[in-house]
């Protein structure tokens, strides 16, 4: 009875956990971003103050601390740690008790009983392999979580850039729409006066319609980017999000890229996670090989028969390895280990290829961006001169609209190339896993509204 009471006192108790409503935080003030839990030094040392708006680093900090997908990853880590704890527990011994009651009373007849205690020796022999496999599995989940946090930081930086870029496009198109409104008024007046046919006015009418379409498409893309950012931060769709500062831009040098390539398998969390998963599979294979030997159960018992004869004994149970011998599980674990081995090699090769490709793409984008920036500035100057000439009445509106269309196209192309450069730069840093690279000074030309 004392043993039973002691066992019951250590049992777990049940507590209800109601489901939430999934409404998200109503404002940024309800969210927190403790620096102690940040996965990167650049985030852990950054001052978090949403009162003056959120810069790109503060947005990344909020994403790491509040992303719903990362919460699920952390729950998976809790499960893996619980499994590692369970794998280290010793198997409970088995207690057997039985009693026999005589059907007829007689001289010397007593109630017989049997009491036995046994333990599975096979579970003890494979305990070390189970523990090693579970520990490596928990380490893999922990590294996968770190890699997911790095990817969340990259996604937050990318969405921050997308929102700012789309807002700049929207502002540029709204400015163009306002400028075309005066031209449209002149065209409609000429149509009413009969001085212009609809065939001749089609270029002007189409220009205004094209800007309206582009503006609507940009608004839809902006809604999508803002919605993705709100979801990443765990914010309600109705919350206010004030973004300030320039987008994130990192420009690692060639020696830094090469150093990261050489040290890649020792620094990237996803590759380290694959290594931990491979070690876990090695332990699982060793456990399967140990399990091919006969399962052994040893027990001790004491008994009394109905004639009051007391006996003590030893029981041994052994599985005869005639048919199964755990050969199926051994084959499965070996095939799984080979798959993990090949998966790791393929991941490293793909990562190195992606890094080389992105490095070349960034060099191409830098050259194209410099040329496009100069071209856009020239067309903006031409557009300003054309506007002055048109207002002075020395330039026909078809020529004026053609110059404006070229300037608009160049400005939008410049914004698109800048966004692509930022995307590639963020992707490269995520692949490099270089947490020591300090971002360059803010690109004031990119932050400014064209």
C-alpha positions as CSV (number, residue, x, y, z in Angstrom):
1,X,0.0,0.0,0.0
2,X,2.9,2.4,0.8
3,X,4.4,1.6,-2.6
4,X,1.1,2.3,-4.3
5,X,0.6,5.6,-2.5
6,X,4.2,6.6,-3.4
7,X,3.6,5.8,-7.1
8,X,0.3,7.7,-7.2
9,X,1.8,10.8,-5.6
10,X,4.3,11.1,-8.5
11,X,1.6,10.8,-11.3
12,X,0.9,13.7,-13.6
13,X,-2.4,15.5,-13.4
14,X,-4.6,16.7,-16.2
15,X,-5.2,20.4,-16.9
16,X,-7.6,21.7,-19.6
17,X,-6.1,23.9,-22.4
18,X,-8.9,25.7,-24.3
19,X,-8.4,26.6,-27.9
20,X,-7.7,30.3,-28.8
21,X,-9.6,32.5,-31.2
22,X,-6.6,33.2,-33.6
23,X,-7.4,36.9,-33.8
24,X,-3.8,38.1,-33.7
25,X,-2.5,41.1,-31.7
26,X,-4.6,44.2,-32.1
27,X,-1.5,46.5,-32.1
28,X,2.2,46.3,-32.1
29,X,2.2,47.5,-28.5
30,X,0.8,44.1,-27.5
31,X,3.8,42.3,-29.0
32,X,7.3,41.9,-27.4
33,X,10.7,41.1,-28.8
34,X,13.1,40.2,-26.1
35,X,16.7,40.4,-27.3
36,X,17.7,37.4,-25.2
37,X,15.9,35.1,-27.6
38,X,17.2,36.5,-30.9
39,X,19.2,34.1,-33.1
40,X,21.5,36.7,-34.7
41,X,23.9,39.1,-33.0
42,X,22.6,42.0,-35.2
43,X,19.1,41.4,-33.7
44,X,20.3,40.7,-30.1
45,X,22.2,44.1,-29.9
46,X,19.5,46.2,-31.6
47,X,17.4,48.6,-29.5
48,X,13.7,47.7,-29.9
49,X,11.5,50.8,-29.6
50,X,8.2,50.7,-31.7
51,X,7.2,54.2,-30.5
52,X,9.1,55.8,-33.4
53,X,8.1,53.3,-36.0
54,X,9.6,49.9,-36.9
55,X,12.8,49.7,-38.9
56,X,13.8,46.5,-40.8
57,X,15.7,45.1,-37.8
58,X,12.8,45.7,-35.4
59,X,10.4,44.0,-37.9
60,X,12.7,41.0,-38.0
61,X,12.9,40.9,-34.2
62,X,9.1,40.9,-34.0
63,X,8.9,38.1,-36.5
64,X,11.3,35.9,-34.6
65,X,9.4,36.4,-31.3
66,X,5.8,36.2,-32.6
67,X,5.7,34.2,-35.8
68,X,3.0,31.6,-35.6
69,X,5.0,29.1,-37.7
70,X,8.0,29.5,-35.3
71,X,5.6,28.8,-32.4
72,X,4.8,25.5,-34.0
73,X,8.6,24.8,-34.5
74,X,9.2,25.5,-30.8
75,X,6.3,23.1,-30.0
76,X,8.1,20.4,-32.1
77,X,11.2,21.0,-30.1
78,X,9.3,20.5,-26.9
79,X,8.0,17.2,-28.3
80,X,11.5,16.1,-29.3
81,X,12.9,16.9,-25.8
82,X,10.1,15.0,-24.2
83,X,10.9,12.0,-26.5
84,X,14.5,12.3,-25.4
85,X,13.4,12.2,-21.8
86,X,11.2,9.2,-22.4
87,X,14.0,7.3,-24.2
88,X,16.3,7.7,-21.1
89,X,13.8,6.2,-18.7
90,X,14.4,2.7,-17.4
91,X,11.7,0.1,-18.2
92,X,9.4,-0.6,-15.3
93,X,9.7,-4.1,-13.8
94,X,6.6,-6.4,-14.1
95,X,5.0,-7.7,-10.9
96,X,2.8,-10.8,-11.1
97,X,0.5,-11.9,-8.3
98,X,-1.9,-14.8,-8.3
99,X,-3.9,-16.8,-5.7
100,X,-5.6,-20.2,-5.7
101,X,-8.4,-21.1,-3.3
102,X,-9.2,-24.7,-2.4
103,X,-12.7,-25.7,-3.4
104,X,-13.0,-28.1,-0.5
105,X,-11.7,-27.6,3.0
106,X,-9.5,-30.2,4.5
107,X,-6.8,-30.8,7.0
108,X,-3.6,-28.9,6.0
109,X,-5.1,-27.1,3.0
110,X,-4.3,-23.4,2.7
111,X,-4.8,-20.7,0.1
112,X,-2.0,-20.9,-2.5
113,X,-0.3,-17.8,-4.0
114,X,2.4,-16.9,-6.4
115,X,4.4,-13.7,-6.4
116,X,6.9,-12.8,-9.2
117,X,9.0,-9.9,-10.3
118,X,10.6,-9.7,-13.8
119,X,12.6,-7.3,-15.9
120,X,13.1,-7.0,-19.7
121,X,16.9,-7.2,-20.1
122,X,16.7,-6.5,-23.9
123,X,15.2,-3.0,-23.2
124,X,18.2,-2.3,-20.9
125,X,20.7,-3.4,-23.5
126,X,19.3,-1.0,-26.1
127,X,18.7,1.9,-23.8
128,X,22.0,3.6,-24.6
129,X,21.2,3.5,-28.4
130,X,17.7,4.8,-27.8
131,X,19.0,7.7,-25.7
132,X,21.7,8.6,-28.3
133,X,19.1,8.5,-31.1
134,X,16.7,10.6,-29.1
135,X,19.3,13.2,-28.1
136,X,20.5,13.6,-31.7
137,X,16.9,13.9,-32.9
138,X,16.3,16.6,-30.3
139,X,19.5,18.4,-31.5
140,X,18.3,18.1,-35.1
141,X,14.9,19.7,-34.2
142,X,16.7,22.5,-32.3
143,X,18.9,23.2,-35.2
144,X,15.9,23.1,-37.6
145,X,14.3,25.7,-35.3
146,X,17.4,27.9,-35.5
147,X,17.4,27.6,-39.3
148,X,13.7,28.4,-39.4
149,X,14.4,31.6,-37.3
150,X,17.1,32.6,-39.8
151,X,14.6,32.1,-42.7
152,X,12.0,34.1,-40.8
153,X,14.5,37.0,-40.4
154,X,15.1,36.8,-44.2
155,X,11.4,36.7,-44.9
156,X,10.7,39.7,-42.7
157,X,13.5,41.7,-44.4
158,X,12.1,40.7,-47.8
159,X,8.5,41.7,-47.0
160,X,9.7,45.0,-45.5
161,X,11.4,45.7,-48.7
162,X,8.4,44.6,-50.8
163,X,6.0,46.8,-48.9
164,X,8.3,49.9,-49.2
165,X,8.9,49.2,-52.9
166,X,5.2,48.8,-53.6
167,X,4.4,51.9,-51.7
168,X,7.0,53.8,-53.8
169,X,5.5,52.4,-57.0
170,X,2.0,53.4,-55.8
171,X,3.1,56.9,-55.0
172,X,4.8,57.2,-58.4
173,X,1.7,56.0,-60.2
174,X,-0.5,58.3,-58.3
175,X,1.7,61.2,-59.2
176,X,1.5,60.1,-62.9
177,X,-2.3,59.8,-62.7
178,X,-2.5,63.4,-61.3
179,X,-0.3,64.7,-64.1
180,X,-2.3,62.8,-66.8
181,X,-5.6,64.3,-65.5
182,X,-4.7,67.7,-66.9
183,X,-3.9,66.1,-70.3
184,X,-7.1,64.1,-70.2
185,X,-9.1,67.3,-69.6
186,X,-7.5,68.9,-72.7
187,X,-8.3,65.7,-74.8
188,X,-11.9,65.5,-73.7
189,X,-12.4,69.2,-74.3
190,X,-11.0,68.8,-77.9
191,X,-13.3,65.8,-78.4
192,X,-16.4,67.8,-77.3
193,X,-15.4,70.7,-79.5
194,X,-15.0,68.3,-82.5
195,X,-11.3,69.2,-82.9
196,X,-10.2,65.7,-82.2
197,X,-11.5,62.2,-83.2
198,X,-11.6,59.3,-80.9
199,X,-9.0,57.6,-83.1
200,X,-6.6,60.4,-82.6
201,X,-7.4,60.6,-78.9
202,X,-6.9,56.9,-78.3
203,X,-3.2,57.3,-77.3
204,X,-4.1,59.8,-74.5
205,X,-7.1,57.8,-73.3
206,X,-5.1,54.6,-73.2
207,X,-2.3,56.2,-71.3
208,X,-4.6,57.2,-68.5
209,X,-6.3,53.7,-68.5
210,X,-2.9,52.0,-68.4
211,X,-1.9,54.0,-65.3
212,X,-5.1,53.2,-63.6
213,X,-4.6,49.5,-64.3
214,X,-1.0,49.6,-63.0
215,X,-2.2,51.4,-59.9
216,X,-4.9,48.8,-59.2
217,X,-2.4,45.9,-59.8
218,X,0.1,47.6,-57.5
219,X,-2.5,48.1,-54.8
220,X,-3.4,44.3,-54.9
221,X,0.3,43.3,-54.7
222,X,0.7,45.7,-51.8
223,X,-2.3,44.2,-50.0
224,X,-0.8,40.8,-50.4
225,X,2.7,41.8,-49.1
226,X,1.2,43.7,-46.1
227,X,-1.0,40.7,-45.3
228,X,1.9,38.3,-45.4
229,X,3.9,40.7,-43.2
230,X,1.0,41.0,-40.7
231,X,0.6,37.2,-40.6
232,X,4.4,36.7,-40.1
233,X,4.3,39.1,-37.1
234,X,1.1,37.7,-35.6
235,X,-0.8,40.9,-36.1
236,X,-4.5,41.3,-36.7
237,X,-5.3,42.6,-40.2
238,X,-6.8,45.8,-38.7
239,X,-3.6,46.7,-36.7
240,X,-1.5,49.7,-37.7
241,X,2.1,49.0,-38.8
242,X,4.4,52.0,-39.2
243,X,7.5,51.1,-41.2
244,X,10.4,53.5,-41.2
245,X,14.0,53.6,-42.5
246,X,15.6,52.0,-45.5
247,X,15.3,48.3,-46.6
248,X,18.0,45.8,-45.6
249,X,20.9,45.5,-47.9
250,X,24.0,43.4,-47.4
251,X,27.0,43.3,-49.8
252,X,29.5,40.7,-48.7
253,X,32.9,40.8,-50.4
254,X,34.3,37.9,-52.4
255,X,36.7,36.8,-49.7
256,X,33.8,36.7,-47.2
257,X,31.7,34.6,-49.6
258,X,34.6,32.2,-50.1
259,X,35.3,31.9,-46.4
260,X,31.6,31.2,-45.8
261,X,31.7,28.5,-48.6
262,X,34.7,26.8,-47.0
263,X,33.1,26.8,-43.6
264,X,29.6,26.0,-44.8
265,X,29.0,22.6,-43.2
266,X,30.2,23.9,-39.8
267,X,28.0,27.0,-39.6
268,X,24.7,26.5,-41.4
269,X,22.0,25.3,-39.0
270,X,20.2,23.3,-41.7
271,X,23.4,21.4,-42.6
272,X,24.2,20.9,-38.9
273,X,20.6,19.6,-38.4
274,X,21.1,17.1,-41.2
275,X,24.3,16.0,-39.5
276,X,22.5,15.5,-36.2
277,X,19.7,13.6,-38.0
278,X,22.3,11.4,-39.6
279,X,23.9,10.6,-36.2
280,X,20.5,9.8,-34.8
281,X,19.9,7.4,-37.7
282,X,23.3,5.8,-37.0
283,X,22.2,5.2,-33.4
284,X,18.8,3.8,-34.6
285,X,20.7,1.3,-36.9
286,X,22.9,0.2,-34.0
287,X,19.8,-0.3,-31.9
288,X,18.2,-2.4,-34.6
289,X,21.3,-4.5,-34.9
290,X,21.3,-5.1,-31.1
291,X,17.7,-6.0,-31.2
292,X,18.4,-8.9,-33.5
293,X,19.8,-10.9,-30.6
294,X,17.3,-12.9,-28.6
295,X,15.1,-10.9,-26.3
296,X,15.7,-11.9,-22.7
297,X,13.5,-11.5,-19.7
298,X,14.6,-12.5,-16.2
299,X,12.4,-12.9,-13.2
300,X,12.3,-14.1,-9.6
301,X,9.3,-15.6,-7.9
302,X,8.1,-17.1,-4.7
303,X,5.0,-19.3,-4.3
304,X,3.0,-21.4,-1.8
305,X,0.8,-24.3,-2.9
306,X,-2.4,-25.4,-1.2
307,X,-0.5,-27.9,1.0
308,X,1.6,-25.1,2.5
309,X,4.8,-26.0,0.5
310,X,6.9,-22.8,-0.1
311,X,9.1,-22.5,-3.2
312,X,11.4,-19.9,-4.6
313,X,12.4,-19.8,-8.3
314,X,14.0,-18.1,-11.2
315,X,12.3,-17.6,-14.5
316,X,14.0,-16.8,-17.8
317,X,12.2,-15.9,-21.0
318,X,14.0,-15.9,-24.4
319,X,12.8,-15.3,-27.9
320,X,14.1,-17.9,-30.3
321,X,15.7,-16.1,-33.4
322,X,14.4,-18.5,-36.0
323,X,12.4,-16.4,-38.5
324,X,12.3,-12.6,-37.9
325,X,15.7,-11.8,-36.2
326,X,14.8,-8.1,-36.7
327,X,16.1,-8.3,-40.2
328,X,13.3,-6.2,-41.6
329,X,13.9,-3.3,-39.2
330,X,17.7,-3.5,-39.9
331,X,17.1,-3.2,-43.6
332,X,14.8,-0.2,-43.1
333,X,17.3,1.6,-40.9
334,X,20.1,1.0,-43.3
335,X,18.1,2.3,-46.3
336,X,17.0,5.3,-44.2
337,X,20.7,6.0,-43.3
338,X,21.6,5.9,-47.0
339,X,18.8,8.3,-47.9
340,X,20.0,10.8,-45.2
341,X,23.6,10.4,-46.4
342,X,22.6,11.3,-50.0
343,X,20.2,14.0,-48.8
344,X,23.1,15.8,-47.0
345,X,25.4,15.6,-50.0
346,X,22.7,17.0,-52.3
347,X,21.9,19.8,-49.9
348,X,25.5,20.9,-49.7
349,X,25.9,20.8,-53.5
350,X,22.7,22.7,-54.1
351,X,23.7,25.4,-51.5
352,X,27.1,25.9,-53.1
353,X,25.6,26.2,-56.6
354,X,22.9,28.6,-55.4
355,X,25.5,30.8,-53.7
356,X,27.7,31.0,-56.8
357,X,24.6,31.8,-59.0
358,X,23.3,34.5,-56.6
359,X,26.8,36.1,-56.4
360,X,26.9,36.3,-60.2
361,X,23.4,37.6,-60.3
362,X,24.2,40.4,-57.8
363,X,27.2,41.5,-59.9
364,X,24.9,41.7,-63.0
365,X,22.2,43.6,-61.1
366,X,24.7,46.1,-59.7
367,X,25.9,46.9,-63.2
368,X,22.4,47.1,-64.6
369,X,21.2,49.2,-61.7
370,X,23.9,51.8,-62.2
371,X,23.0,52.1,-65.9
372,X,19.2,52.1,-65.3
373,X,19.6,54.7,-62.6
374,X,21.4,57.1,-64.9
375,X,18.8,56.4,-67.7
376,X,15.9,57.0,-65.3
377,X,17.4,60.4,-64.2
378,X,17.8,61.5,-67.8
379,X,14.2,60.6,-68.7
380,X,12.9,62.3,-65.5
381,X,14.8,65.5,-66.6
382,X,13.3,65.1,-70.1
383,X,9.9,64.6,-68.6
384,X,10.2,67.8,-66.5
385,X,11.3,69.8,-69.6
386,X,8.5,68.3,-71.6
387,X,6.0,69.3,-69.0
388,X,7.2,72.9,-69.0
389,X,7.1,73.0,-72.8
390,X,3.6,71.5,-72.9
391,X,2.3,73.9,-70.4
392,X,3.8,76.7,-72.4
393,X,2.0,75.4,-75.5
394,X,5.2,74.6,-77.5
395,X,4.8,70.8,-77.3
396,X,2.0,68.6,-78.6
397,X,0.3,66.3,-76.1
398,X,1.1,63.0,-78.0
399,X,4.8,63.8,-77.8
400,X,4.4,64.9,-74.2
401,X,2.6,61.7,-73.2
402,X,5.2,59.6,-75.0
403,X,8.0,61.2,-73.0
404,X,6.1,60.8,-69.8
405,X,5.4,57.1,-70.5
406,X,9.1,56.4,-71.1
407,X,10.0,58.2,-67.8
408,X,7.4,56.3,-65.9
409,X,8.6,52.9,-67.3
410,X,12.2,53.7,-66.4
411,X,11.2,54.7,-62.8
412,X,9.2,51.5,-62.3
413,X,12.0,49.4,-63.9
414,X,14.4,51.0,-61.5
415,X,12.2,50.2,-58.5
416,X,11.8,46.6,-59.7
417,X,15.6,46.1,-60.1
418,X,16.3,47.6,-56.7
419,X,13.8,45.2,-55.2
420,X,15.3,42.2,-57.1
421,X,18.8,43.2,-55.8
422,X,17.5,43.4,-52.3
423,X,15.8,40.0,-52.7
424,X,19.0,38.4,-54.0
425,X,21.1,40.1,-51.3
426,X,18.9,38.8,-48.5
427,X,18.9,35.3,-50.1
428,X,22.7,35.3,-50.3
429,X,23.1,36.2,-46.7
430,X,20.6,33.5,-45.7
431,X,22.6,31.0,-47.7
432,X,26.0,32.2,-46.3
433,X,24.8,32.0,-42.8
434,X,27.3,34.8,-42.0
435,X,26.0,36.5,-38.9
436,X,29.1,38.7,-38.6
437,X,28.5,40.8,-41.7
438,X,27.5,44.3,-40.9
439,X,25.1,45.9,-43.4
440,X,26.4,48.8,-45.4
441,X,25.2,52.3,-44.9
442,X,21.5,52.8,-46.0
443,X,20.9,53.3,-49.7
444,X,19.5,56.8,-49.6
445,X,18.7,56.7,-53.3
446,X,16.6,53.6,-52.7
447,X,14.9,55.0,-49.6
448,X,13.9,58.2,-51.4
449,X,10.7,58.5,-53.3
450,X,11.4,58.9,-57.1
